[in-house]
Amino acid sequence: MIFIEPNFDGLLTALIIIMVGPSIVLAIIGSILYYNQKRKAAKVFFILAVIYLVISLGICGVLISS
């Protein structure tokens, strides 16, 4: 009898994209605003990117490790 093992590579990739993707997008928007001389708005986007990254690494990191 042949047993087929489940493949969770796609799930792991999706979790990593959810963890890191939005923070990268926010950082890119922040750098675009920074170079367009809107420095206060850029700081807000950088702070949001860091907060999202810290929270998502905490929540999704627990999901991946268990």
Backbone torsions as a table, in degrees:
resi	resn	phi	psi	omega
1	MET	NA	134.2	-178.1
2	ILE	-102.6	125.5	176.8
3	PHE	-101.5	135.3	178.5
4	ILE	-100.8	122.6	179.5
5	GLU	-82.5	141.6	177.9
6	PRO	-69.6	146.3	-178.6
7	ASN	-109.0	115.3	-177.1
8	PHE	-105.8	19.3	-180.0
9	ASP	-64.9	-39.6	179.5
10	GLY	-66.5	-36.9	178.3
11	LEU	-66.7	-42.4	178.4
12	LEU	-64.2	-41.5	178.0
13	THR	-63.7	-42.1	178.9
14	ALA	-63.3	-41.3	178.8
15	LEU	-65.7	-38.3	178.8
16	ILE	-67.6	-39.5	177.5
17	ILE	-65.2	-39.9	177.3
18	ILE	-66.4	-34.7	-179.4
19	MET	-70.1	-45.4	-168.4
20	VAL	-104.7	-28.9	-172.7
21	GLY	-55.8	-56.0	-178.3
22	PRO	-63.4	-33.1	178.7
23	SER	-69.0	-34.5	175.8
24	ILE	-66.1	-42.0	178.7
25	VAL	-63.4	-43.2	178.3
26	LEU	-64.1	-38.0	178.2
27	ALA	-67.5	-37.3	177.4
28	ILE	-65.8	-43.1	177.6
29	ILE	-63.1	-40.7	178.0
30	GLY	-63.2	-39.5	179.1
31	SER	-70.8	-34.1	175.6
32	ILE	-64.4	-44.2	178.2
33	LEU	-66.5	-33.6	179.6
34	TYR	-64.6	-40.7	180.0
35	TYR	-79.7	-12.3	174.1
36	ASN	-95.1	19.1	175.0
37	GLN	65.2	26.1	173.3
38	LYS	-110.3	73.6	-168.4
39	ARG	-72.6	-33.8	-179.9
40	LYS	-69.0	-41.1	177.2
41	ALA	-66.6	-36.1	178.9
42	ALA	-64.9	-40.0	178.2
43	LYS	-61.8	-39.3	179.0
44	VAL	-62.5	-43.4	179.8
45	PHE	-67.5	-37.3	176.8
46	PHE	-64.9	-42.0	178.3
47	ILE	-64.3	-42.6	177.3
48	LEU	-61.9	-38.5	179.5
49	ALA	-64.2	-43.0	-179.1
50	VAL	-68.7	-42.4	179.3
51	ILE	-63.0	-44.1	179.4
52	TYR	-62.8	-40.2	-179.6
53	LEU	-65.4	-43.4	-179.4
54	VAL	-64.7	-44.9	-179.1
55	ILE	-67.4	-44.3	-177.0
56	SER	-69.6	-35.1	176.0
57	LEU	-66.6	-32.0	177.8
58	GLY	-71.2	-47.7	-176.5
59	ILE	-74.8	-53.3	-177.9
60	CYS	-71.9	-28.1	176.5
61	GLY	-64.8	-36.0	176.1
62	VAL	-67.7	-40.0	178.7
63	LEU	-64.3	-39.9	-178.4
64	ILE	-72.2	-38.3	-175.1
65	SER	-74.1	-21.2	-178.7
66	SER	-93.7	NA	NA
